[in-house]
Amino acid sequence: MYNTVGDFIVEWKNEAALTQKVLDGLTDESLSQPVYSDGRTLGRIAWHFVTNIPDYLTEFGVSMEKVSNQDEVPSAKKMAETFKTVSSQVVNALQEQWSNSTLKKTQNAFGREESNATIFMGLIKHIAHHRGQVTVLMRQAGLPIPAVYGPSKEGWALMGITPPR
């Protein structure tokens, strides 16, 4: 849990760096990789969590600029650039607008009373959830997977180790 805004920012920066590696590994061709025949695509899922960040935070009292043109999935490069910008804006907005006591305040989030610290943790979990979906779709699209919480198949190979099954 986050006791200070600084605690959240440290976690945010670490998670953002992992997410940035995943987004930087996307190609324009991979964005059309579907979950299933009538399901969302890799591009739609990735763009969803990128554009959702300012929407989520403004819903819970952090003032920040929303991403325009959320309905149209941009190029892989533009998506990665947008995430980099948004994740930096999160840090700035929280440093300027929130205090440690603000984290302890509670508000209604999805039908239950939660502290702002818990709400922010939910945002990180939301991104991690979708980041996992994106890495599976990257594998299906034939892309290498960057290490997130440990080596990927490619990372094991670089170390000369057969990946565990």
C-alpha positions in Angstrom: 0.0 0.0 0.0 1.1 3.6 -0.5 1.6 5.7 2.6 3.0 8.7 0.7 2.5 10.2 -2.8 6.2 9.4 -3.2 5.6 5.7 -2.6 3.0 5.7 -5.3 5.2 7.6 -7.7 8.1 5.2 -7.2 5.8 2.2 -8.0 4.2 4.1 -10.9 7.6 4.8 -12.5 8.7 1.2 -12.1 5.5 -0.2 -13.6 5.5 2.5 -16.3 9.0 1.5 -17.4 7.9 -2.2 -17.7 4.8 -1.1 -19.7 6.9 1.1 -21.9 9.1 -1.8 -22.8 6.0 -3.8 -23.9 4.6 -0.9 -25.9 7.9 -0.2 -27.5 8.0 -3.8 -28.8 4.7 -3.5 -30.7 4.6 -3.1 -34.5 1.9 -1.7 -36.6 1.2 -5.2 -38.0 0.8 -6.7 -34.6 -1.9 -4.2 -33.6 -4.5 -6.2 -35.6 -3.8 -9.5 -33.7 -7.2 -10.5 -32.4 -8.0 -12.1 -29.0 -10.5 -14.3 -30.9 -12.3 -13.9 -34.2 -14.8 -11.3 -33.0 -12.8 -10.0 -30.0 -10.8 -7.0 -29.4 -7.4 -6.7 -31.0 -4.0 -6.2 -29.4 -4.1 -2.6 -30.5 -7.5 -1.9 -29.1 -6.5 -3.4 -25.7 -3.2 -1.5 -25.5 -4.9 1.8 -26.6 -7.6 1.2 -24.0 -5.2 1.1 -21.1 -3.1 4.0 -22.4 -6.1 6.3 -22.9 -7.9 5.1 -19.7 -5.2 6.5 -17.4 -6.2 10.1 -17.5 -9.9 9.1 -17.6 -9.5 7.0 -14.5 -7.5 9.6 -12.5 -9.7 12.5 -13.4 -12.7 10.4 -12.2 -11.0 10.3 -8.8 -10.0 13.9 -8.5 -6.7 14.3 -10.3 -6.8 17.0 -12.9 -5.1 16.0 -16.1 -5.5 16.3 -19.9 -7.4 13.5 -21.5 -6.1 11.7 -24.6 -7.9 12.9 -27.7 -9.2 10.6 -30.4 -9.6 7.6 -28.1 -11.8 5.7 -30.6 -9.1 5.3 -33.3 -6.1 3.1 -32.6 -3.0 4.9 -33.7 0.3 3.5 -34.9 2.4 1.5 -32.5 4.9 4.3 -32.3 2.3 6.9 -31.5 0.8 4.6 -28.9 4.1 4.2 -27.2 4.8 7.9 -27.3 1.4 8.7 -25.9 2.0 6.3 -23.0 5.3 7.9 -22.3 3.7 11.4 -22.2 0.7 10.3 -20.1 2.8 8.4 -17.5 5.0 11.5 -17.1 1.9 13.7 -16.7 0.7 11.4 -13.9 3.8 12.0 -11.9 3.6 15.7 -12.4 -0.1 15.9 -11.6 0.2 13.9 -8.4 3.2 15.9 -7.2 1.4 19.2 -7.8 -2.1 18.2 -6.7 -2.0 15.6 -4.0 -0.6 15.3 -0.6 0.1 12.3 1.7 -3.1 13.0 3.5 -5.1 13.0 0.3 -4.0 9.3 -0.2 -5.8 8.4 3.0 -9.1 10.0 2.1 -11.8 7.7 0.9 -14.3 8.0 -1.9 -16.7 5.8 -3.8 -15.0 3.7 -6.4 -17.0 1.2 -8.4 -19.7 1.0 -5.7 -17.5 0.7 -2.6 -15.7 3.1 -0.3 -11.9 3.0 -0.9 -8.9 5.1 0.0 -7.3 7.0 -2.8 -4.2 4.9 -2.2 -6.3 1.8 -2.9 -7.9 3.4 -6.0 -4.4 4.3 -7.3 -3.2 0.7 -6.7 -6.3 -0.4 -8.8 -5.0 1.7 -11.7 -1.6 0.0 -11.6 -3.3 -3.5 -11.4 -5.6 -2.5 -14.3 -2.6 -1.7 -16.5 -0.7 -4.9 -15.4 -3.8 -7.0 -16.3 -4.0 -5.6 -19.8 -0.2 -5.6 -20.2 -0.3 -9.4 -19.6 -3.0 -9.7 -22.3 -0.9 -7.7 -24.7 2.2 -9.9 -24.1 0.2 -13.0 -24.9 -1.1 -11.4 -28.1 2.4 -10.3 -29.0 3.6 -13.9 -28.7 0.7 -14.9 -31.0 1.7 -12.2 -33.4 5.3 -13.6 -33.5 6.9 -10.7 -31.6 9.6 -11.1 -29.0 8.4 -10.4 -25.5 10.4 -8.1 -23.2 11.1 -9.2 -19.7 8.5 -7.8 -17.3 8.7 -9.6 -13.9 11.4 -12.0 -15.0 12.9 -13.3 -18.2 10.8 -14.1 -21.2 11.6 -17.0 -23.5 13.9 -14.7 -25.4 15.6 -13.6 -22.2 16.2 -17.1 -21.1 17.7 -17.9 -24.5 20.1 -14.9 -24.2 21.3 -16.3 -20.9 21.9 -19.7 -22.6 19.2 -21.4 -20.5 16.3 -23.5 -21.8 13.2 -21.8 -20.5 11.2 -23.7 -17.9 8.1 -25.4 -19.0 
